């Protein structure tokens, strides 16, 4: 076994690659923030969740109404008063098993639950 000389030092790492990684991460974070701000100006939060939630509310009284595009769009008017095109429920009927119980909650509470469920880590298949 050879002894290391006492004046041997570990190799120093160049800080340039680390700085580049942090600069790229900062640029990506700034771009993501800019996109989120632009999206928030274009549409209200939860816009994609609104048709399923609305269909769940309509299905509680008469399930076939979940597929009446005009009724679903009209029921979304409280959040989208000036929206000019149809916003139908475009999921299979089995999806109402999930959305109808969520629709019993208020919209913002249901959206928070839906977002939390989507952010929950799940095991991935190998």
Backbone atoms as SQL, in Angstrom:
CREATE TABLE atoms (id INTEGER PRIMARY KEY, chain TEXT, resi INTEGER, resn TEXT, atom TEXT, x REAL, y REAL, z REAL);
INSERT INTO atoms VALUES
  (1, 'A', 1, 'UNK', 'N', 0.847, -1.169, 0.000),
  (2, 'A', 1, 'UNK', 'CA', 0.000, 0.000, 0.000),
  (3, 'A', 1, 'UNK', 'C', 0.895, 1.235, 0.000),
  (4, 'A', 2, 'UNK', 'N', 0.581, 2.139, -0.868),
  (5, 'A', 2, 'UNK', 'CA', 1.393, 3.339, -0.990),
  (6, 'A', 2, 'UNK', 'C', 0.773, 4.452, -0.184),
  (7, 'A', 3, 'UNK', 'N', 1.560, 5.141, 0.547),
  (8, 'A', 3, 'UNK', 'CA', 1.064, 6.257, 1.351),
  (9, 'A', 3, 'UNK', 'C', 0.952, 7.491, 0.480),
  (10, 'A', 4, 'UNK', 'N', -0.092, 8.278, 0.724),
  (11, 'A', 4, 'UNK', 'CA', -0.270, 9.530, -0.019),
  (12, 'A', 4, 'UNK', 'C', 0.682, 10.569, 0.545),
  (13, 'A', 5, 'UNK', 'N', 1.276, 11.335, -0.314),
  (14, 'A', 5, 'UNK', 'CA', 2.121, 12.417, 0.199),
  (15, 'A', 5, 'UNK', 'C', 1.273, 13.400, 1.002),
  (16, 'A', 6, 'UNK', 'N', 1.858, 14.022, 1.955),
  (17, 'A', 6, 'UNK', 'CA', 1.119, 14.937, 2.819),
  (18, 'A', 6, 'UNK', 'C', 0.705, 16.211, 2.106),
  (19, 'A', 7, 'UNK', 'N', 1.366, 16.557, 1.028),
  (20, 'A', 7, 'UNK', 'CA', 0.994, 17.775, 0.315),
  (21, 'A', 7, 'UNK', 'C', -0.011, 17.510, -0.815),
  (22, 'A', 8, 'UNK', 'N', -0.525, 16.288, -0.918),
  (23, 'A', 8, 'UNK', 'CA', -1.501, 15.963, -1.964),
  (24, 'A', 8, 'UNK', 'C', -2.862, 16.553, -1.606),
  (25, 'A', 9, 'UNK', 'N', -3.486, 17.173, -2.570),
  (26, 'A', 9, 'UNK', 'CA', -4.791, 17.783, -2.363),
  (27, 'A', 9, 'UNK', 'C', -5.791, 17.146, -3.330),
  (28, 'A', 10, 'UNK', 'N', -7.045, 17.077, -2.916),
  (29, 'A', 10, 'UNK', 'CA', -8.036, 16.533, -3.858),
  (30, 'A', 10, 'UNK', 'C', -8.184, 17.475, -5.048),
  (31, 'A', 11, 'UNK', 'N', -8.539, 16.930, -6.203),
  (32, 'A', 11, 'UNK', 'CA', -8.685, 17.801, -7.373),
  (33, 'A', 11, 'UNK', 'C', -9.819, 18.803, -7.143),
  (34, 'A', 12, 'UNK', 'N', -9.594, 20.011, -7.577),
  (35, 'A', 12, 'UNK', 'CA', -10.623, 21.045, -7.434),
  (36, 'A', 12, 'UNK', 'C', -11.560, 20.974, -8.628),
  (37, 'A', 13, 'UNK', 'N', -12.816, 21.254, -8.363),
  (38, 'A', 13, 'UNK', 'CA', -13.778, 21.233, -9.461),
  (39, 'A', 13, 'UNK', 'C', -13.932, 22.637, -10.019),
  (40, 'A', 14, 'UNK', 'N', -14.178, 22.686, -11.294),
  (41, 'A', 14, 'UNK', 'CA', -14.370, 23.955, -11.974),
  (42, 'A', 14, 'UNK', 'C', -15.782, 24.457, -11.655),
  (43, 'A', 15, 'UNK', 'N', -15.970, 25.679, -11.139),
  (44, 'A', 15, 'UNK', 'CA', -17.301, 26.177, -10.788),
  (45, 'A', 15, 'UNK', 'C', -18.151, 26.560, -12.003),
  (46, 'A', 16, 'UNK', 'N', -17.553, 26.614, -13.188),
  (47, 'A', 16, 'UNK', 'CA', -18.297, 27.047, -14.372),
  (48, 'A', 16, 'UNK', 'C', -19.479, 26.129, -14.705),
  (49, 'A', 17, 'UNK', 'N', -19.322, 24.799, -14.721),
  (50, 'A', 17, 'UNK', 'CA', -20.500, 23.960, -15.033),
  (51, 'A', 17, 'UNK', 'C', -21.622, 24.112, -14.007),
  (52, 'A', 18, 'UNK', 'N', -21.267, 24.248, -12.739),
  (53, 'A', 18, 'UNK', 'CA', -22.286, 24.417, -11.704),
  (54, 'A', 18, 'UNK', 'C', -23.032, 25.737, -11.916),
  (55, 'A', 19, 'UNK', 'N', -22.303, 26.787, -12.228),
  (56, 'A', 19, 'UNK', 'CA', -22.936, 28.084, -12.475),
  (57, 'A', 19, 'UNK', 'C', -23.846, 28.019, -13.697),
  (58, 'A', 20, 'UNK', 'N', -23.435, 27.279, -14.719),
  (59, 'A', 20, 'UNK', 'CA', -24.260, 27.120, -15.907),
  (60, 'A', 20, 'UNK', 'C', -25.566, 26.395, -15.586),
  (61, 'A', 21, 'UNK', 'N', -25.484, 25.355, -14.757),
  (62, 'A', 21, 'UNK', 'CA', -26.682, 24.613, -14.369),
  (63, 'A', 21, 'UNK', 'C', -27.634, 25.524, -13.598),
  (64, 'A', 22, 'UNK', 'N', -27.115, 26.306, -12.657),
  (65, 'A', 22, 'UNK', 'CA', -27.969, 27.226, -11.896),
  (66, 'A', 22, 'UNK', 'C', -28.555, 28.310, -12.795),
  (67, 'A', 23, 'UNK', 'N', -27.782, 28.793, -13.753),
  (68, 'A', 23, 'UNK', 'CA', -28.293, 29.817, -14.673),
  (69, 'A', 23, 'UNK', 'C', -29.416, 29.245, -15.537),
  (70, 'A', 24, 'UNK', 'N', -29.236, 28.028, -16.040),
  (71, 'A', 24, 'UNK', 'CA', -30.282, 27.396, -16.838),
  (72, 'A', 24, 'UNK', 'C', -31.531, 27.116, -16.000),
  (73, 'A', 25, 'UNK', 'N', -31.353, 26.663, -14.773),
  (74, 'A', 25, 'UNK', 'CA', -32.494, 26.406, -13.896),
  (75, 'A', 25, 'UNK', 'C', -33.242, 27.709, -13.609),
  (76, 'A', 26, 'UNK', 'N', -32.520, 28.780, -13.382),
  (77, 'A', 26, 'UNK', 'CA', -33.152, 30.077, -13.150),
  (78, 'A', 26, 'UNK', 'C', -33.908, 30.574, -14.373),
  (79, 'A', 27, 'UNK', 'N', -33.315, 30.374, -15.556),
  (80, 'A', 27, 'UNK', 'CA', -33.982, 30.792, -16.792),
  (81, 'A', 27, 'UNK', 'C', -35.252, 29.976, -17.018),
  (82, 'A', 28, 'UNK', 'N', -35.200, 28.675, -16.738),
  (83, 'A', 28, 'UNK', 'CA', -36.390, 27.836, -16.906),
  (84, 'A', 28, 'UNK', 'C', -37.481, 28.226, -15.908),
  (85, 'A', 29, 'UNK', 'N', -37.093, 28.552, -14.681),
  (86, 'A', 29, 'UNK', 'CA', -38.075, 28.977, -13.679),
  (87, 'A', 29, 'UNK', 'C', -38.719, 30.301, -14.095),
  (88, 'A', 30, 'UNK', 'N', -37.921, 31.227, -14.623),
  (89, 'A', 30, 'UNK', 'CA', -38.461, 32.507, -15.079),
  (90, 'A', 30, 'UNK', 'C', -39.418, 32.310, -16.258),
  (91, 'A', 31, 'UNK', 'N', -39.069, 31.420, -17.174),
  (92, 'A', 31, 'UNK', 'CA', -39.946, 31.135, -18.310),
  (93, 'A', 31, 'UNK', 'C', -41.255, 30.504, -17.846),
  (94, 'A', 32, 'UNK', 'N', -41.181, 29.574, -16.899),
  (95, 'A', 32, 'UNK', 'CA', -42.397, 28.944, -16.376),
  (96, 'A', 32, 'UNK', 'C', -43.281, 29.977, -15.677),
  (97, 'A', 33, 'UNK', 'N', -42.677, 30.882, -14.928),
  (98, 'A', 33, 'UNK', 'CA', -43.457, 31.925, -14.252),
  (99, 'A', 33, 'UNK', 'C', -44.119, 32.846, -15.273),
  (100, 'A', 34, 'UNK', 'N', -43.393, 33.203, -16.322),
  (101, 'A', 34, 'UNK', 'CA', -43.963, 34.070, -17.355),
  (102, 'A', 34, 'UNK', 'C', -45.133, 33.382, -18.059),
  (103, 'A', 35, 'UNK', 'N', -45.002, 32.081, -18.325),
  (104, 'A', 35, 'UNK', 'CA', -46.094, 31.349, -18.963),
  (105, 'A', 35, 'UNK', 'C', -47.304, 31.254, -18.037),
  (106, 'A', 36, 'UNK', 'N', -47.078, 31.048, -16.754),
  (107, 'A', 36, 'UNK', 'CA', -48.190, 30.970, -15.799),
  (108, 'A', 36, 'UNK', 'C', -48.924, 32.304, -15.714),
  (109, 'A', 37, 'UNK', 'N', -48.185, 33.398, -15.724),
  (110, 'A', 37, 'UNK', 'CA', -48.806, 34.726, -15.678),
  (111, 'A', 37, 'UNK', 'C', -49.607, 34.981, -16.950),
  (112, 'A', 38, 'UNK', 'N', -49.044, 34.624, -18.107),
  (113, 'A', 38, 'UNK', 'CA', -49.765, 34.812, -19.371),
  (114, 'A', 38, 'UNK', 'C', -51.034, 33.965, -19.408),
  (115, 'A', 39, 'UNK', 'N', -50.951, 32.730, -18.920),
  (116, 'A', 39, 'UNK', 'CA', -52.121, 31.852, -18.903),
  (117, 'A', 39, 'UNK', 'C', -53.188, 32.394, -17.958),
  (118, 'A', 40, 'UNK', 'N', -52.774, 32.913, -16.807),
  (119, 'A', 40, 'UNK', 'CA', -53.736, 33.460, -15.848),
  (120, 'A', 40, 'UNK', 'C', -54.457, 34.680, -16.408),
  (121, 'A', 41, 'UNK', 'N', -53.801, 35.436, -17.276),
  (122, 'A', 41, 'UNK', 'CA', -54.472, 36.586, -17.902),
  (123, 'A', 41, 'UNK', 'C', -55.466, 36.143, -18.967),
  (124, 'A', 42, 'UNK', 'N', -55.188, 35.000, -19.598),
  (125, 'A', 42, 'UNK', 'CA', -56.041, 34.522, -20.686),
  (126, 'A', 42, 'UNK', 'C', -57.268, 33.779, -20.177),
  (127, 'A', 43, 'UNK', 'N', -57.101, 32.995, -19.124),
  (128, 'A', 43, 'UNK', 'CA', -58.215, 32.187, -18.640),
  (129, 'A', 43, 'UNK', 'C', -58.204, 32.135, -17.117),
  (130, 'A', 44, 'UNK', 'N', -59.384, 32.001, -16.519),
  (131, 'A', 44, 'UNK', 'CA', -59.439, 31.893, -15.057),
  (132, 'A', 44, 'UNK', 'C', -58.895, 30.545, -14.595),
  (133, 'A', 45, 'UNK', 'N', -58.442, 30.467, -13.351),
  (134, 'A', 45, 'UNK', 'CA', -57.941, 29.191, -12.846),
  (135, 'A', 45, 'UNK', 'C', -59.049, 28.147, -12.822),
  (136, 'A', 46, 'UNK', 'N', -58.682, 26.914, -13.117),
  (137, 'A', 46, 'UNK', 'CA', -59.636, 25.822, -13.064),
  (138, 'A', 46, 'UNK', 'C', -60.512, 25.689, -14.292),
  (139, 'A', 47, 'UNK', 'N', -60.186, 26.391, -15.368),
  (140, 'A', 47, 'UNK', 'CA', -61.030, 26.370, -16.562),
  (141, 'A', 47, 'UNK', 'C', -61.179, 24.958, -17.130),
  (142, 'A', 48, 'UNK', 'N', -60.132, 24.156, -17.099),
  (143, 'A', 48, 'UNK', 'CA', -60.213, 22.799, -17.638),
  (144, 'A', 48, 'UNK', 'C', -61.026, 21.865, -16.743),
  (145, 'A', 49, 'UNK', 'N', -61.111, 22.179, -15.471),
  (146, 'A', 49, 'UNK', 'CA', -61.866, 21.342, -14.538),
  (147, 'A', 49, 'UNK', 'C', -63.347, 21.712, -14.518),
  (148, 'A', 50, 'UNK', 'N', -63.681, 22.871, -15.006),
  (149, 'A', 50, 'UNK', 'CA', -65.063, 23.359, -14.930),
  (150, 'A', 50, 'UNK', 'C', -66.084, 22.472, -15.653),
  (151, 'A', 51, 'UNK', 'N', -65.861, 22.004, -16.897),
  (152, 'A', 51, 'UNK', 'CA', -66.874, 21.141, -17.524),
  (153, 'A', 51, 'UNK', 'C', -67.135, 19.835, -16.767),
  (154, 'A', 52, 'UNK', 'N', -66.111, 19.096, -16.315),
  (155, 'A', 52, 'UNK', 'CA', -66.420, 17.877, -15.552),
  (156, 'A', 52, 'UNK', 'C', -67.162, 18.153, -14.248),
  (157, 'A', 53, 'UNK', 'N', -66.771, 19.213, -13.569),
  (158, 'A', 53, 'UNK', 'CA', -67.441, 19.562, -12.303),
  (159, 'A', 53, 'UNK', 'C', -68.905, 19.930, -12.577),
  (160, 'A', 54, 'UNK', 'N', -69.128, 20.735, -13.621),
  (161, 'A', 54, 'UNK', 'CA', -70.488, 21.140, -13.978),
  (162, 'A', 54, 'UNK', 'C', -71.327, 19.939, -14.386),
  (163, 'A', 55, 'UNK', 'N', -70.746, 19.049, -15.181),
  (164, 'A', 55, 'UNK', 'CA', -71.473, 17.844, -15.599),
  (165, 'A', 55, 'UNK', 'C', -71.830, 16.982, -14.394),
  (166, 'A', 56, 'UNK', 'N', -70.938, 16.910, -13.428),
  (167, 'A', 56, 'UNK', 'CA', -71.238, 16.164, -12.198),
  (168, 'A', 56, 'UNK', 'C', -72.416, 16.762, -11.456),
  (169, 'A', 57, 'UNK', 'N', -72.495, 18.082, -11.414),
  (170, 'A', 57, 'UNK', 'CA', -73.635, 18.738, -10.752),
  (171, 'A', 57, 'UNK', 'C', -74.938, 18.471, -11.506),
  (172, 'A', 58, 'UNK', 'N', -74.880, 18.540, -12.824),
  (173, 'A', 58, 'UNK', 'CA', -76.081, 18.284, -13.617),
  (174, 'A', 58, 'UNK', 'C', -76.491, 16.815, -13.536),
  (175, 'A', 59, 'UNK', 'N', -75.521, 15.929, -13.483),
  (176, 'A', 59, 'UNK', 'CA', -75.810, 14.488, -13.431),
  (177, 'A', 59, 'UNK', 'C', -76.447, 14.084, -12.108),
  (178, 'A', 60, 'UNK', 'N', -76.260, 14.872, -11.074),
  (179, 'A', 60, 'UNK', 'CA', -76.858, 14.543, -9.778),
  (180, 'A', 60, 'UNK', 'C', -78.387, 14.542, -9.863),
  (181, 'A', 61, 'UNK', 'N', -78.939, 15.427, -10.712),
  (182, 'A', 61, 'UNK', 'CA', -80.395, 15.476, -10.830),
  (183, 'A', 61, 'UNK', 'C', -80.903, 14.643, -12.010),
  (184, 'A', 62, 'UNK', 'N', -80.208, 14.698, -13.134),
  (185, 'A', 62, 'UNK', 'CA', -80.622, 13.948, -14.319),
  (186, 'A', 62, 'UNK', 'C', -79.354, 13.627, -15.125),
  (187, 'A', 63, 'UNK', 'N', -78.842, 12.402, -15.040),
  (188, 'A', 63, 'UNK', 'CA', -77.539, 12.067, -15.644),
  (189, 'A', 63, 'UNK', 'C', -77.411, 12.395, -17.130),
  (190, 'A', 64, 'UNK', 'N', -78.460, 12.314, -17.904),
  (191, 'A', 64, 'UNK', 'CA', -78.355, 12.586, -19.337),
  (192, 'A', 64, 'UNK', 'C', -78.002, 14.050, -19.611),
  (193, 'A', 65, 'UNK', 'N', -78.304, 14.942, -18.679),
  (194, 'A', 65, 'UNK', 'CA', -77.990, 16.369, -18.861),
  (195, 'A', 65, 'UNK', 'C', -76.494, 16.629, -18.919),
  (196, 'A', 66, 'UNK', 'N', -75.694, 15.684, -18.412),
  (197, 'A', 66, 'UNK', 'CA', -74.239, 15.848, -18.473),
  (198, 'A', 66, 'UNK', 'C', -73.745, 15.896, -19.918),
  (199, 'A', 67, 'UNK', 'N', -74.527, 15.337, -20.837),
  (200, 'A', 67, 'UNK', 'CA', -74.129, 15.314, -22.246),
  (201, 'A', 67, 'UNK', 'C', -74.904, 16.306, -23.100),
  (202, 'A', 68, 'UNK', 'N', -75.646, 17.188, -22.481),
  (203, 'A', 68, 'UNK', 'CA', -76.308, 18.290, -23.176),
  (204, 'A', 68, 'UNK', 'C', -75.321, 19.461, -23.185),
  (205, 'A', 69, 'UNK', 'N', -74.622, 19.633, -24.311),
  (206, 'A', 69, 'UNK', 'CA', -73.548, 20.633, -24.391),
  (207, 'A', 69, 'UNK', 'C', -74.042, 22.037, -24.072),
  (208, 'A', 70, 'UNK', 'N', -75.234, 22.382, -24.523),
  (209, 'A', 70, 'UNK', 'CA', -75.777, 23.723, -24.258),
  (210, 'A', 70, 'UNK', 'C', -76.053, 23.912, -22.768),
  (211, 'A', 71, 'UNK', 'N', -76.594, 22.877, -22.109),
  (212, 'A', 71, 'UNK', 'CA', -76.885, 22.984, -20.674),
  (213, 'A', 71, 'UNK', 'C', -75.591, 23.072, -19.864),
  (214, 'A', 72, 'UNK', 'N', -74.594, 22.270, -20.236),
  (215, 'A', 72, 'UNK', 'CA', -73.312, 22.300, -19.513),
  (216, 'A', 72, 'UNK', 'C', -72.642, 23.655, -19.702),
  (217, 'A', 73, 'UNK', 'N', -72.663, 24.176, -20.917),
  (218, 'A', 73, 'UNK', 'CA', -72.052, 25.481, -21.183),
  (219, 'A', 73, 'UNK', 'C', -72.783, 26.589, -20.436),
  (220, 'A', 74, 'UNK', 'N', -74.105, 26.555, -20.446),
  (221, 'A', 74, 'UNK', 'CA', -74.885, 27.584, -19.750),
  (222, 'A', 74, 'UNK', 'C', -74.636, 27.543, -18.248),
  (223, 'A', 75, 'UNK', 'N', -74.468, 26.348, -17.695),
  (224, 'A', 75, 'UNK', 'CA', -74.235, 26.231, -16.251),
  (225, 'A', 75, 'UNK', 'C', -72.848, 26.716, -15.853),
  (226, 'A', 76, 'UNK', 'N', -71.957, 26.885, -16.817),
  (227, 'A', 76, 'UNK', 'CA', -70.616, 27.404, -16.533),
  (228, 'A', 76, 'UNK', 'C', -70.559, 28.930, -16.614),
  (229, 'A', 77, 'UNK', 'N', -71.684, 29.551, -16.895),
  (230, 'A', 77, 'UNK', 'CA', -71.735, 30.992, -17.087),
  (231, 'A', 77, 'UNK', 'C', -71.326, 31.807, -15.880),
  (232, 'A', 78, 'UNK', 'N', -71.430, 31.264, -14.684),
  (233, 'A', 78, 'UNK', 'CA', -71.049, 32.023, -13.492),
  (234, 'A', 78, 'UNK', 'C', -69.556, 32.348, -13.484),
  (235, 'A', 79, 'UNK', 'N', -68.714, 31.478, -14.108),
  (236, 'A', 79, 'UNK', 'CA', -67.273, 31.740, -14.163),
  (237, 'A', 79, 'UNK', 'C', -66.869, 32.315, -15.515),
  (238, 'A', 80, 'UNK', 'N', -67.646, 32.005, -16.547),
  (239, 'A', 80, 'UNK', 'CA', -67.312, 32.432, -17.908),
  (240, 'A', 80, 'UNK', 'C', -68.481, 33.186, -18.531),
  (241, 'A', 81, 'UNK', 'N', -68.802, 34.381, -18.056),
  (242, 'A', 81, 'UNK', 'CA', -70.001, 35.062, -18.553),
  (243, 'A', 81, 'UNK', 'C', -69.931, 35.455, -20.030),
  (244, 'A', 82, 'UNK', 'N', -68.737, 35.665, -20.572),
  (245, 'A', 82, 'UNK', 'CA', -68.632, 36.144, -21.952),
  (246, 'A', 82, 'UNK', 'C', -67.951, 35.130, -22.864),
  (247, 'A', 83, 'UNK', 'N', -67.977, 33.865, -22.487),
  (248, 'A', 83, 'UNK', 'CA', -67.334, 32.837, -23.306),
  (249, 'A', 83, 'UNK', 'C', -68.221, 32.550, -24.498),
  (250, 'A', 84, 'UNK', 'N', -67.655, 32.513, -25.704),
  (251, 'A', 84, 'UNK', 'CA', -68.466, 32.432, -26.900),
  (252, 'A', 84, 'UNK', 'C', -68.640, 31.058, -27.513),
  (253, 'A', 85, 'UNK', 'N', -68.020, 30.032, -26.999),
  (254, 'A', 85, 'UNK', 'CA', -68.181, 28.727, -27.638),
  (255, 'A', 85, 'UNK', 'C', -68.560, 27.662, -26.617),
  (256, 'A', 86, 'UNK', 'N', -69.019, 26.515, -27.127),
  (257, 'A', 86, 'UNK', 'CA', -69.483, 25.431, -26.259),
  (258, 'A', 86, 'UNK', 'C', -68.334, 24.830, -25.459),
  (259, 'A', 87, 'UNK', 'N', -68.640, 24.445, -24.244),
  (260, 'A', 87, 'UNK', 'CA', -67.676, 23.761, -23.372),
  (261, 'A', 87, 'UNK', 'C', -68.345, 22.496, -22.837),
  (262, 'A', 88, 'UNK', 'N', -68.425, 21.443, -23.670),
  (263, 'A', 88, 'UNK', 'CA', -69.154, 20.243, -23.276),
  (264, 'A', 88, 'UNK', 'C', -68.351, 19.341, -22.340),
  (265, 'A', 89, 'UNK', 'N', -69.046, 18.385, -21.779),
  (266, 'A', 89, 'UNK', 'CA', -68.432, 17.316, -20.989),
  (267, 'A', 89, 'UNK', 'C', -68.055, 16.226, -21.982),
  (268, 'A', 90, 'UNK', 'N', -66.763, 15.989, -22.153),
  (269, 'A', 90, 'UNK', 'CA', -66.284, 15.087, -23.208),
  (270, 'A', 90, 'UNK', 'C', -65.653, 13.815, -22.648),
  (271, 'A', 91, 'UNK', 'N', -66.187, 13.319, -21.566),
  (272, 'A', 91, 'UNK', 'CA', -65.652, 12.103, -20.952),
  (273, 'A', 91, 'UNK', 'C', -66.704, 10.996, -21.038),
  (274, 'A', 92, 'UNK', 'N', -66.276, 9.739, -20.892),
  (275, 'A', 92, 'UNK', 'CA', -67.264, 8.653, -20.913),
  (276, 'A', 92, 'UNK', 'C', -68.151, 8.697, -19.665),
  (277, 'A', 93, 'UNK', 'N', -69.302, 8.049, -19.715),
  (278, 'A', 93, 'UNK', 'CA', -70.217, 8.073, -18.566),
  (279, 'A', 93, 'UNK', 'C', -69.592, 7.557, -17.268),
  (280, 'A', 94, 'UNK', 'N', -68.635, 6.634, -17.370),
  (281, 'A', 94, 'UNK', 'CA', -68.006, 6.123, -16.147),
  (282, 'A', 94, 'UNK', 'C', -67.237, 7.208, -15.400),
  (283, 'A', 95, 'UNK', 'N', -66.836, 8.277, -16.077),
  (284, 'A', 95, 'UNK', 'CA', -66.128, 9.368, -15.409),
  (285, 'A', 95, 'UNK', 'C', -67.030, 10.094, -14.414),
  (286, 'A', 96, 'UNK', 'N', -68.335, 10.029, -14.623),
  (287, 'A', 96, 'UNK', 'CA', -69.258, 10.681, -13.696),
  (288, 'A', 96, 'UNK', 'C', -69.199, 10.048, -12.307),
  (289, 'A', 97, 'UNK', 'N', -68.724, 8.814, -12.217),
  (290, 'A', 97, 'UNK', 'CA', -68.545, 8.168, -10.907),
  (291, 'A', 97, 'UNK', 'C', -67.563, 8.967, -10.061),
  (292, 'A', 98, 'UNK', 'N', -66.583, 9.573, -10.713),
  (293, 'A', 98, 'UNK', 'CA', -65.589, 10.396, -10.003),
  (294, 'A', 98, 'UNK', 'C', -66.082, 11.831, -9.850),
  (295, 'A', 99, 'UNK', 'N', -66.643, 12.398, -10.921),
  (296, 'A', 99, 'UNK', 'CA', -66.972, 13.822, -10.912),
  (297, 'A', 99, 'UNK', 'C', -68.244, 14.171, -10.145),
  (298, 'A', 100, 'UNK', 'N', -69.182, 13.260, -10.078),
  (299, 'A', 100, 'UNK', 'CA', -70.427, 13.571, -9.359),
  (300, 'A', 100, 'UNK', 'C', -70.174, 13.788, -7.868),
  (301, 'A', 101, 'UNK', 'N', -69.399, 12.950, -7.180),
  (302, 'A', 101, 'UNK', 'CA', -69.113, 13.255, -5.764),
  (303, 'A', 101, 'UNK', 'C', -68.316, 14.557, -5.581),
  (304, 'A', 102, 'UNK', 'N', -67.386, 14.838, -6.497),
  (305, 'A', 102, 'UNK', 'CA', -66.647, 16.101, -6.403),
  (306, 'A', 102, 'UNK', 'C', -67.571, 17.295, -6.601),
  (307, 'A', 103, 'UNK', 'N', -68.592, 17.130, -7.429),
  (308, 'A', 103, 'UNK', 'CA', -69.509, 18.238, -7.707),
  (309, 'A', 103, 'UNK', 'C', -70.381, 18.580, -6.513),
  (310, 'A', 104, 'UNK', 'N', -70.433, 17.721, -5.533),
  (311, 'A', 104, 'UNK', 'CA', -71.176, 18.043, -4.307),
  (312, 'A', 104, 'UNK', 'C', -70.469, 19.124, -3.500),
  (313, 'A', 105, 'UNK', 'N', -69.175, 19.270, -3.746),
  (314, 'A', 105, 'UNK', 'CA', -68.393, 20.327, -3.094),
  (315, 'A', 105, 'UNK', 'C', -68.534, 21.600, -3.911),
  (316, 'A', 106, 'UNK', 'N', -68.199, 22.703, -3.325),
  (317, 'A', 106, 'UNK', 'CA', -68.135, 23.944, -4.088),
  (318, 'A', 106, 'UNK', 'C', -67.027, 23.835, -5.124),
  (319, 'A', 107, 'UNK', 'N', -67.084, 24.690, -6.155),
  (320, 'A', 107, 'UNK', 'CA', -66.114, 24.574, -7.239),
  (321, 'A', 107, 'UNK', 'C', -64.678, 24.705, -6.755),
  (322, 'A', 108, 'UNK', 'N', -64.386, 25.742, -5.981),
  (323, 'A', 108, 'UNK', 'CA', -62.998, 25.987, -5.584),
  (324, 'A', 108, 'UNK', 'C', -62.494, 24.895, -4.647),
  (325, 'A', 109, 'UNK', 'N', -63.357, 24.375, -3.792),
  (326, 'A', 109, 'UNK', 'CA', -62.971, 23.266, -2.915),
  (327, 'A', 109, 'UNK', 'C', -62.715, 22.007, -3.734),
  (328, 'A', 110, 'UNK', 'N', -63.596, 21.718, -4.697),
  (329, 'A', 110, 'UNK', 'CA', -63.427, 20.545, -5.556),
  (330, 'A', 110, 'UNK', 'C', -62.167, 20.666, -6.405),
  (331, 'A', 111, 'UNK', 'N', -61.905, 21.863, -6.919),
  (332, 'A', 111, 'UNK', 'CA', -60.690, 22.077, -7.709),
  (333, 'A', 111, 'UNK', 'C', -59.447, 21.850, -6.858),
  (334, 'A', 112, 'UNK', 'N', -59.470, 22.318, -5.624),
  (335, 'A', 112, 'UNK', 'CA', -58.330, 22.100, -4.722),
  (336, 'A', 112, 'UNK', 'C', -58.118, 20.615, -4.455),
  (337, 'A', 113, 'UNK', 'N', -59.208, 19.891, -4.224),
  (338, 'A', 113, 'UNK', 'CA', -59.097, 18.434, -4.003),
  (339, 'A', 113, 'UNK', 'C', -58.572, 17.742, -5.248),
  (340, 'A', 114, 'UNK', 'N', -59.094, 18.109, -6.415),
  (341, 'A', 114, 'UNK', 'CA', -58.675, 17.499, -7.676),
  (342, 'A', 114, 'UNK', 'C', -57.191, 17.766, -7.934),
  (343, 'A', 115, 'UNK', 'N', -56.750, 18.985, -7.670),
  (344, 'A', 115, 'UNK', 'CA', -55.342, 19.335, -7.857),
  (345, 'A', 115, 'UNK', 'C', -54.459, 18.570, -6.876),
  (346, 'A', 116, 'UNK', 'N', -54.903, 18.466, -5.639),
  (347, 'A', 116, 'UNK', 'CA', -54.133, 17.721, -4.640),
  (348, 'A', 116, 'UNK', 'C', -54.029, 16.245, -5.011),
  (349, 'A', 117, 'UNK', 'N', -55.121, 15.678, -5.529),
  (350, 'A', 117, 'UNK', 'CA', -55.082, 14.275, -5.950),
  (351, 'A', 117, 'UNK', 'C', -54.134, 14.100, -7.140),
  (352, 'A', 118, 'UNK', 'N', -54.114, 15.059, -8.022),
  (353, 'A', 118, 'UNK', 'CA', -53.218, 14.984, -9.174),
  (354, 'A', 118, 'UNK', 'C', -51.761, 15.143, -8.806),
  (355, 'A', 119, 'UNK', 'N', -51.493, 15.846, -7.709),
  (356, 'A', 119, 'UNK', 'CA', -50.106, 16.071, -7.295),
  (357, 'A', 119, 'UNK', 'C', -49.602, 14.976, -6.356),
  (358, 'A', 120, 'UNK', 'N', -50.471, 14.054, -5.976),
  (359, 'A', 120, 'UNK', 'CA', -50.070, 12.984, -5.064),
  (360, 'A', 120, 'UNK', 'C', -49.204, 11.970, -5.798),
  (361, 'A', 121, 'UNK', 'N', -48.048, 11.633, -5.241),
  (362, 'A', 121, 'UNK', 'CA', -47.211, 10.629, -5.897),
  (363, 'A', 121, 'UNK', 'C', -47.896, 9.266, -5.914),
  (364, 'A', 122, 'UNK', 'N', -47.781, 8.584, -7.018),
  (365, 'A', 122, 'UNK', 'CA', -48.355, 7.254, -7.173),
  (366, 'A', 122, 'UNK', 'C', -47.248, 6.285, -7.580),
  (367, 'A', 123, 'UNK', 'N', -47.378, 5.020, -7.190),
  (368, 'A', 123, 'UNK', 'CA', -46.357, 4.061, -7.636),
  (369, 'A', 123, 'UNK', 'C', -46.422, 3.879, -9.147),
  (370, 'A', 124, 'UNK', 'N', -45.288, 3.769, -9.740),
  (371, 'A', 124, 'UNK', 'CA', -45.193, 3.587, -11.199),
  (372, 'A', 124, 'UNK', 'C', -44.921, 2.121, -11.515),
  (373, 'A', 125, 'UNK', 'N', -45.536, 1.603, -12.570),
  (374, 'A', 125, 'UNK', 'CA', -45.232, 0.220, -12.942),
  (375, 'A', 125, 'UNK', 'C', -43.807, 0.119, -13.480),
  (376, 'A', 126, 'UNK', 'N', -43.225, -1.011, -13.290),
  (377, 'A', 126, 'UNK', 'CA', -41.833, -1.214, -13.758),
  (378, 'A', 126, 'UNK', 'C', -41.757, -1.380, -15.239);
